[in-house]
């Protein structure tokens, strides 16, 4: 109970907890970057990982100093690639024209899947004349 009686002990506890959590975040970022890097061969990846086990703080510091710029570039490229892929996917879903929807509805009508009333509702909805919520009622 002596630990919690001193204000400075509590402050030092939080400082060390912060340093430890920051180190863990850096460690996991470094490991992820090692596996993401396609230019570094497997032997160098193994060397970095082994030195991370035996000399963790120094290795993390050296890695961040010497490979930090490449790490940032790979993270940026990964984020840009994900953003572009997401935007392309959204664009592919959003580019359905009203005429395409009417053609699909006509094909459903001709195949007997929907009735003439349902076809008219789909056609009106595609043309934007009625709200989608009122058509379902």
Secondary structure, 3 states (H helix, E strand, C coil): CCHHHCHHHHHHHHHHHHHHHHHHHHHHHHHHHHHHCCCCCHHHHHHHHHHHHHCHHHHHHHHHHHHHHHHHHHHHHHHHHHHHHHHHHHHHHHCCCHHHHHHHHHHHHHHCCCCHHHHHHHHHHHCCCCCHHHHHC
